[in-house]
Amino acid sequence: MKTKVYRAAPLLGHVTDNINLLSIKRNTTLSLQAYLIALITPTYDDTSAAGGGLPCVLWRKSDRRRRRRARLRTSGKGSLTVEAVFILPFFFLICMALFCFSGVYAAQTEMTVRLEAEAEKAAMYSCGYGALPGEDAWREPALAAIRSGTVGWTASQLKDNPWADSLGLSGSVVDDEKISLVASYGFSPWVSFPGLGKWMMRAAAEVYPWTGDTGVWESGDSEELVYVSNNREAYHTHGDCSYLDIHIQEISRVGADSARNIAGDRYSPCDKCCRGAGTTDSVYVTGRGRHYHSTLSCSGLSRSVRLVPRSEVPDLPLCSRCSRRQK
């Protein structure tokens, strides 16, 4: 059973002074109170009187207001669905854009790093241009050959990239002031849209040519340079001396006592690494050495070679093997 909803409000006051006056003006007072109550009094869902024991006038709610509130409650149920229809496409579009951007960033980074590596190689090779003797008339064709060779070499090194089918190095510059490699290539995004095709991108790397030793030897201010190892037992005139360029071999510990070096001498234990060391299954020897070693970190197997003027090591004798090669 449905309960009717009413609006309850107190009367403006008690009329206790004159009973006759109240009965005469009762209808007029109730009409005025009803009009004022409709404007200023709150709404109650029951028919109980207001506090204070005052008489009440019952005022029925408007059907128009109830219908309007019911319509608002009904229309609010689909608000989440409408928002999802508008927001979800934009969310997926942003995700696809970020996904495509990550692919573009990876491709551009890889191409730039490889171009920088090839430009550094070209800078080292360009030192031969400064060492070319003769007139400038035929040095320019030589520079053109170096330029075309650098561009061709770079293109051959980048051909294994997935964008090599549209790779171009037409904007590259190679001269005696700078080496600038510019690569244009087409990139196919991981998520492509119809009609867009490949994206044309460009990567560049620029370095200075070799500014170190040009290889031109001036005999007027030169001094004899010799090789000195870290043990400083002798100086060497040949960089490929067997004392400096050693070849380490690993052999069994049992066969080390019977093994011989190139000169026919037997190997003996190293005083630095074999003294007090435990028994090992294998040892290390060199072809021209006289000792076998228990570890690769032994100083007898390592060589730290420096190229110094002969005047800095006047007290060191000449290596016996280098002296035999000079005779």
Sequence and secondary structure as in RCSB ss.txt:
>XXXX:A:sequence
MKTKVYRAAPLLGHVTDNINLLSIKRNTTLSLQAYLIALITPTYDDTSAAGGGLPCVLWRKSDRRRRRRARLRTS
GKGSLTVEAVFILPFFFLICMALFCFSGVYAAQTEMTVRLEAEAEKAAMYSCGYGALPGEDAWREPALAAIRSGT
VGWTASQLKDNPWADSLGLSGSVVDDEKISLVASYGFSPWVSFPGLGKWMMRAAAEVYPWTGDTGVWESGDSEEL
VYVSNNREAYHTHGDCSYLDIHIQEISRVGADSARNIAGDRYSPCDKCCRGAGTTDSVYVTGRGRHYHSTLSCSG
LSRSVRLVPRSEVPDLPLCSRCSRRQK
>XXXX:A:secstr
     EEEEE S    S HHHHHHHHHHHHHHHHHHHHHH    SS    TTS  EEEEE  HHHHHHHHHHHHH
GGGHHHHHHHHHHHHHHHHHHHHHHHHHHHHHHHHHHHHHHHHHHHHHHHTHHHHT  S HHHHHHHHHHHHHHH
HHHHHHHTTTSTTGGG B TT EESSS EEEEEEEEE  SS  TTT  EEEEEEEEE    S  S   STT   E
EEE TT S EES TT TTTS  EEEEEHHHHTT B TTS B EE TTTSTT    SEEEEESS SEEBS TT TT
T    EEEEGGG TTS B HHHHHHH 
